[in-house]
C-alpha cells in the first residue's frame, strides 16, 4: 500500500512580532529548536523577550536562561520598551557554590569556574522544575567556550535539543557570532535559523535587517527584510512580493480637475498605473501631483503624499496661493501627508508605510515627492530601483494611481539628466521644461509616453496663478521649445497632422 501523502496539522506559535510571523507564514512551528544569531546590538535579546511575552499572553510557562546578562540587566532592557518580566521565569547560571533556589543570592556566571556538564545539569534541572513550553537560551558563546572542542560542543547541543523536544518545548537559542566564521554545526542542528544584521551607513541612522536562513518543513519568505528597534520592540518590514497582492478594481481614468491637462494625458492617467513627472526645479511637478491628490479627495477618494523634500507648511502655503484646496483636503482627512526623513528610514520601512496607506487607509492615489530625496539620501542602498519596481507593481495590482516626481539637473535645454533613470518603470511620463519667449521665461508641458492608451503629442504652455493650473492651446507654430529657445515657424514650415 502506498504511503499517505496527507499532511498532518502543524501547531504554530506566534513570535509576538507581526512582520516576522508574516515572513514565517504564521509563526514558528511548535516543539522545535531555533537559532537566532547576530552581532551584539542587532536585537536578539529584544526578539527573544517578545517571543516569551507572547507566550505569557496565551497562558504558557516561559523560561529565560541567561549565561551572559543578569536578571537586573534584562529587567532594565525590558523596562526601556515599557515591558515587565512578570510571568517569565529568569534563571541565571551561577557558580557551583550556589543553587537554583529562587532565594539564593544571584551572581554572574563565570564560564571558567564551572564545567560544561555541570552547567548542562543545571539547565536540565531548571527546565524540569518549571516545565516551560517556551525557552530562550542566552547565549551559546559561553557554552562554546566551556566545550573547548567542536565535537564536545555539538554533543552537548544535541543532548539539549533531544531533552527540550522530548518535553514539548519550543526553544530559541541566541548566539552573538563570537566564533570565527559561521557556526555551521549549530545551524545544521537547529530546525530554523534567523540571522540579524546591523549596518552602519556613512550618513544617517543604522540599518537593521534579518534573513531566515533555514526553516525546515514549511515555506517562508526568503531574502533580506528590514527591521527597526523601537520603543515597544522589534518592528519587522517583510520584503514586498507584488505577486502576493492583488485586488479587483475598475479600469477607469483619474481626472485632475484641469480639463486641458486631462486632455493632454489622453483623458487622464488610468487607474492602477504610475506617472512620472520629470523636469527642472520649480517647473510645477509637485503642484500637478498635489492637484491630482486634491481632485481625488473631492471625488471622495483617499490620497496620500509622501513628502521627502518639502515641508507641510510650504505645501499648504503654495497650494493656497494657487487656489488648490489642499488644506481643506487635509482637514477632511481625505488627503494625508507623510513627512519622510530618508536618512532615518530604510527602503523596507518606506515600502511598509506605502502599504499601510493603501491597505489600512484605502488610498487610491499615492504621490512620491520626490524620488531625488529618496535615492540621494541612500546612495549605499543597492537594488533600490528593483525595490521601486516591486512597489509600483504592487500599487498597480491594488488599483492605485501613483505619481512620482523627479527633478532633473539643469534649468534650460533638452539634454537635462535625471539622477536616477526611472522613466522605464513608469507607465506614463510627463515632461516639463522652461523656454524663453519674448524676453520671458515660460514653462512647457508634454506627454512623451503612455503605455495604457493614446495621448496628445502636442506641447502646451503651462501657467500658474491664483486660479490654479492653466494650459494653453497646443504650441503648433514653434519648434525647439524643448531646447529652451524656440523658433516661430512660418505656415509652410508647419508639419501636416
C-alpha positions in Angstrom: 0.0 0.0 0.0 1.3 3.4 -0.9 2.2 5.8 1.9 -0.3 8.5 2.6 0.8 12.0 1.4 -1.7 13.8 3.6 -0.1 16.4 5.7 -0.6 16.4 9.5 -1.7 19.6 11.1 1.2 21.7 12.4 0.9 23.8 15.6 2.2 27.3 15.1 3.5 29.7 17.8 3.3 33.5 17.3 6.6 35.3 17.9 4.9 38.5 19.1 6.4 40.3 16.1 3.7 40.6 13.4 6.1 41.1 10.5 8.3 38.1 11.5 5.2 35.9 11.7 4.2 37.1 8.2 7.7 36.1 6.9 7.4 32.7 8.7 3.9 32.1 7.4 2.1 32.3 10.7 4.9 31.8 13.1 7.3 29.2 14.4 6.5 25.5 14.4 6.0 24.4 18.0 8.3 21.9 19.8 11.3 22.7 17.7 14.7 24.3 18.4 15.6 27.6 16.6 18.8 29.6 16.4 18.8 33.4 16.3 22.2 34.8 15.6 23.6 38.3 15.1 26.3 40.7 16.2 26.0 42.4 19.6 23.3 45.1 19.4 21.5 43.5 16.5 18.3 42.9 18.5 18.5 39.2 19.6 17.5 39.7 23.2 14.6 42.0 22.3 13.3 39.4 19.8 13.6 36.7 22.5 11.7 38.7 25.1 8.9 39.4 22.6 8.7 35.7 21.9 8.4 34.9 25.6 5.9 37.7 26.3 3.7 36.4 23.5 3.7 33.1 25.4 2.7 34.8 28.6 -0.3 36.3 26.8 -1.5 32.9 25.8 -1.0 31.4 29.3 2.1 29.4 28.6 5.0 28.9 31.0 8.1 30.8 29.8 11.7 30.5 30.8 14.7 32.7 30.1 18.1 31.0 30.8 20.9 33.6 30.8 24.6 33.0 30.9 25.6 36.5 29.7 23.3 39.0 31.4 21.9 39.4 34.9 18.2 39.4 35.7 18.6 43.1 36.6 20.1 43.9 33.2 17.3 42.0 31.5 14.6 43.8 33.5 16.2 47.2 32.7 16.2 46.3 29.0 12.6 45.3 29.1 11.6 48.4 31.0 13.1 50.6 28.2 10.4 49.1 26.0 7.7 49.5 28.6 7.7 45.8 29.4 7.7 43.8 32.6 9.2 40.4 33.1 6.2 39.2 35.1 5.2 35.8 34.1 8.7 34.9 32.7 11.0 32.8 34.9 14.6 34.1 34.6 17.4 31.7 35.6 20.9 32.8 35.8 23.6 30.1 35.8 25.7 30.7 38.8 28.9 29.2 40.4 28.7 25.8 41.8 28.7 27.0 45.4 25.1 28.3 44.7 22.0 26.5 43.6 19.0 27.4 41.5 16.7 28.1 44.5 14.9 31.4 44.0 16.1 32.6 47.4 19.7 32.1 46.6 22.0 35.1 46.1 22.3 35.8 42.4 25.8 36.2 41.0 27.3 36.4 37.5 28.1 33.1 35.9 31.8 32.7 35.1 32.5 30.1 32.4 36.0 29.3 33.7 34.6 28.2 37.1 32.1 25.6 36.1 32.4 22.5 33.8 30.2 22.2 30.8 28.5 19.1 32.2 27.6 20.8 35.4 26.2 23.8 33.5 24.1 21.4 31.4 22.8 19.7 34.5 21.6 23.0 36.0 19.8 23.8 32.8 18.0 20.5 32.8 17.1 20.8 36.5 15.6 24.3 35.9 13.5 23.0 33.0 12.2 20.0 34.9 11.3 22.2 37.9 9.5 25.0 35.9 8.2 22.8 33.0 8.0 25.6 30.4 6.7 25.4 26.9 8.8 28.4 25.6 12.5 28.7 26.4 15.2 31.2 25.5 18.8 30.2 26.0 21.1 33.3 26.1 23.8 32.8 24.9 25.7 29.9 23.3 29.0 31.8 23.3 29.7 30.7 26.9 28.7 27.1 26.1 31.2 27.2 23.2 34.0 28.5 25.5 33.3 25.8 28.0 33.2 23.0 25.5 36.7 23.8 24.2 36.3 21.4 21.3 33.7 21.5 18.5 32.9 17.8 19.0 32.0 18.2 22.6 30.1 21.4 21.9 28.0 19.7 19.3 27.3 16.7 21.5 26.0 18.9 24.3 23.8 20.9 22.0 22.3 17.7 20.5 21.7 16.4 24.1 19.9 19.7 25.0 17.8 19.5 21.8 16.6 16.0 22.5 15.8 16.9 26.0 13.8 20.0 25.1 11.9 18.5 22.2 11.0 15.4 24.4 9.4 17.8 26.9 7.3 19.6 24.2 9.4 22.8 24.4 9.9 25.4 21.8 13.4 26.7 22.2 15.2 29.8 20.9 19.0 29.8 21.2 20.8 33.1 20.9 24.3 33.3 19.5 26.4 36.5 19.2 28.8 35.2 16.5 31.9 35.4 18.7 33.2 32.2 17.0 35.3 32.6 13.9 33.1 32.3 10.8 29.6 30.9 10.7 28.8 28.2 13.1 27.5 25.7 10.5 27.4 22.9 13.0 24.9 24.7 15.1 22.9 25.7 12.1 22.7 22.1 10.9 21.2 21.1 14.3 18.6 23.8 14.5 15.2 23.4 12.9 15.3 27.1 11.8 17.9 29.8 11.7 17.1 33.6 11.8 20.1 35.9 11.2 20.0 39.5 12.4 22.4 42.2 10.9 23.2 45.8 11.8 24.7 48.0 9.1 26.2 51.4 9.6 25.8 53.8 6.5 28.2 56.7 6.0 25.4 59.1 6.9 22.1 58.6 8.8 20.8 56.1 11.3 21.9 52.5 11.4 20.1 50.0 9.2 18.9 46.6 10.5 17.8 43.6 8.5 17.1 40.0 9.1 17.1 36.9 7.0 15.6 33.5 7.6 18.5 31.2 6.6 16.6 28.0 7.2 13.1 26.8 8.2 12.5 23.1 7.9 9.2 21.6 6.9 7.4 24.8 5.7 7.7 27.6 3.2 8.8 31.1 4.2 9.6 34.5 2.6 13.2 34.4 1.7 15.7 37.3 1.2 16.5 40.2 3.5 13.8 42.1 5.4 14.4 45.5 7.0 13.5 45.9 10.6 13.8 48.6 13.3 14.1 48.6 17.1 11.6 51.0 18.5 10.1 51.6 22.0 7.9 48.5 22.1 10.3 46.1 20.5 11.2 44.9 17.0 9.2 46.1 14.1 9.8 44.0 11.0 9.0 45.1 7.5 8.6 42.0 5.3 10.1 42.2 1.8 7.3 43.1 -0.6 6.4 40.4 -3.2 3.9 42.1 -5.5 2.5 38.9 -6.9 1.1 38.0 -3.5 -1.2 41.1 -3.5 -4.0 41.8 -5.9 -7.4 43.5 -5.7 -10.1 43.9 -8.3 -10.7 47.4 -9.5 -12.5 49.3 -12.3 -10.0 50.4 -15.0 -11.3 54.0 -15.4 -9.3 57.2 -15.7 -8.2 59.5 -13.0 -9.1 63.2 -13.5 -7.1 66.1 -12.3 -9.9 68.7 -12.4 -7.9 70.6 -15.1 -9.6 69.9 -18.4 -6.6 70.7 -20.7 -4.2 68.6 -18.5 -6.5 65.6 -18.6 -6.8 66.0 -22.4 -3.0 66.1 -22.7 -2.9 62.8 -20.9 -5.5 61.2 -23.1 -8.3 61.6 -20.6 -6.1 61.2 -17.5 -3.9 58.5 -16.0 -5.5 55.1 -15.9 -6.3 53.7 -12.5 -3.6 51.2 -11.4 -0.8 52.9 -13.4 2.2 55.1 -12.5 3.0 58.5 -13.9 6.4 60.1 -13.8 6.6 63.9 -13.6 10.1 65.0 -14.9 11.5 68.5 -15.2 13.8 71.1 -13.7 13.3 72.5 -10.2 10.4 74.9 -9.9 8.7 73.8 -13.2 5.5 72.7 -11.5 5.9 69.0 -11.0 4.8 68.9 -7.3 1.9 71.3 -7.9 0.5 69.0 -10.6 0.9 66.0 -8.3 -0.9 67.8 -5.5 -3.7 68.8 -7.9 -4.3 65.1 -8.7 -4.4 64.3 -5.0 -6.9 67.1 -4.2 -9.1 66.1 -7.1 -9.2 62.5 -5.7 -10.3 63.9 -2.3 -13.0 65.9 -4.0 -14.3 62.7 -5.6 -14.5 61.2 -2.1 -11.4 59.1 -2.5 -8.3 59.0 -0.3 -4.9 60.3 -1.4 -1.5 60.2 0.4 1.5 62.3 -0.3 5.0 61.1 0.8 7.0 64.3 1.0 10.7 63.9 1.0 11.8 67.4 0.1 9.1 69.9 1.0 7.6 70.7 4.4 3.9 70.6 5.1 3.8 74.4 5.7 5.3 75.1 2.3 2.9 72.7 0.6 -0.1 74.4 2.3 1.1 77.9 1.5 1.9 77.2 -2.1 -1.3 75.4 -2.7 -3.4 78.1 -1.1 -1.7 80.7 -3.3 -2.7 78.8 -6.4 -6.3 78.2 -5.3 -5.8 74.5 -4.8 -7.8 73.2 -1.9 -5.0 71.2 -0.3 -5.6 72.3 3.3 -9.3 71.5 3.0 -8.5 68.0 1.8 -6.2 67.5 4.8 -8.7 68.8 7.3 -11.3 66.4 5.9 -8.9 63.5 6.2 -9.0 62.6 2.5 -5.5 64.0 1.8 -2.8 62.7 4.1 0.8 64.0 4.1 3.5 61.7 5.4 6.7 63.7 6.0 9.7 61.4 5.3 13.3 61.7 6.5 15.1 59.2 4.3 18.3 59.4 6.4 16.3 57.8 9.2 14.3 55.4 7.0 15.2 52.1 5.3 13.7 51.2 1.9 11.8 48.4 3.5 10.1 50.7 6.1 9.1 53.2 3.3 7.5 50.4 1.4 5.7 49.3 4.6 4.4 52.9 5.0 3.0 52.9 1.5 1.3 49.5 2.1 -0.3 50.8 5.3 -1.7 53.8 3.4 -3.2 51.5 0.8 -4.4 48.6 2.8 -5.3 50.3 6.1 -6.3 53.8 4.9 -7.6 52.7 1.5 -5.6 55.3 -0.5 -6.3 55.3 -4.2 -3.8 58.0 -5.2 -0.2 57.9 -4.0 2.3 60.7 -4.6 6.0 60.2 -4.1 7.7 63.7 -4.0 10.4 63.2 -4.8 12.5 60.2 -5.9 15.5 62.5 -5.7 15.3 62.9 -1.9 14.8 59.2 -1.6 17.7 58.0 -3.7 20.2 60.8 -2.9 19.9 60.2 0.9 20.5 56.5 0.5 23.4 56.2 -2.0 24.6 53.0 -0.4 21.4 51.1 -0.8 21.8 48.6 -3.6 18.9 47.4 -5.8 16.8 50.5 -4.9 15.4 50.6 -8.4 14.4 46.9 -8.2 12.6 47.7 -4.9 10.8 50.6 -6.5 9.7 48.4 -9.4 8.2 45.9 -7.0 6.5 48.7 -5.2 5.0 50.1 -8.4 3.8 46.7 -9.4 2.2 46.2 -6.1 0.4 49.5 -6.3 -0.8 48.8 -9.8 -2.2 45.4 -8.7 -4.1 47.3 -6.0 -5.7 49.7 -8.5 -3.7 52.7 -7.0 -2.7 55.5 -9.3 0.9 56.6 -8.5 2.5 59.9 -9.3 6.3 60.2 -8.9 8.2 63.4 -9.1 11.8 63.6 -10.3 13.8 66.8 -10.5 16.3 66.9 -13.4 19.7 68.6 -13.3 19.8 71.9 -15.2 17.3 74.7 -15.9 17.0 75.2 -19.7 17.8 72.8 -22.5 16.7 69.5 -23.9 19.7 67.5 -22.6 19.0 67.6 -18.9 19.6 64.4 -17.0 17.9 62.7 -14.1 19.8 61.5 -11.1 18.2 58.1 -11.4 16.6 56.6 -14.6 13.1 55.6 -13.6 11.4 56.5 -16.8 11.2 52.9 -18.0 9.4 51.9 -14.8 6.6 54.4 -15.2 3.5 53.7 -17.4 3.3 57.4 -18.3 5.9 60.1 -18.5 5.1 63.9 -18.3 7.9 66.2 -19.3 8.2 69.8 -18.1 10.6 72.4 -19.5 11.5 76.1 -19.3 11.7 78.0 -22.5 12.4 81.6 -23.5 9.9 83.7 -25.4 9.6 87.5 -25.9 12.1 88.2 -23.1 10.3 86.0 -20.6 10.9 82.5 -19.1 7.9 80.3 -19.6 7.0 76.7 -18.9 6.1 73.9 -21.3 4.5 70.6 -20.7 4.1 67.5 -22.8 3.4 63.8 -22.5 6.1 61.6 -24.1 4.9 58.2 -23.0 1.6 56.4 -22.1 1.5 52.7 -22.1 -2.2 52.3 -21.4 -3.5 54.3 -24.4 -3.3 57.3 -26.7 -2.2 60.8 -25.5 -1.7 64.2 -27.1 1.6 64.6 -29.0 1.5 68.3 -28.6 3.4 70.7 -26.4 1.4 73.2 -24.4 2.4 76.2 -22.3 1.9 75.7 -18.5 0.9 78.6 -16.3 0.0 79.0 -12.6 -1.9 81.8 -11.0 -4.3 82.3 -8.1 -7.0 80.5 -10.0 -4.9 77.3 -10.3 -3.2 75.5 -13.2 -3.7 76.5 -16.8 -2.6 75.0 -20.1 -2.5 76.9 -23.4 -3.6 75.5 -26.8 -1.0 73.3 -28.4 2.1 75.3 -29.5 2.0 74.2 -33.1 3.7 77.2 -34.6 7.0 76.8 -32.8 9.9 74.4 -32.9 12.8 73.9 -30.5 10.6 74.6 -27.4 12.3 71.7 -25.5 15.7 73.2 -26.3 14.7 76.3 -24.3 15.0 78.7 -27.3 12.0 78.1 -29.7 11.8 79.5 -33.2 8.5 80.6 -34.6 7.5 78.7 -37.7 6.1 80.1 -40.9 3.0 78.4 -42.3 4.9 76.4 -44.8 7.2 75.0 -42.1 4.3 73.5 -40.1 4.2 69.7 -40.4 0.8 68.4 -41.5 -1.3 66.5 -39.0 
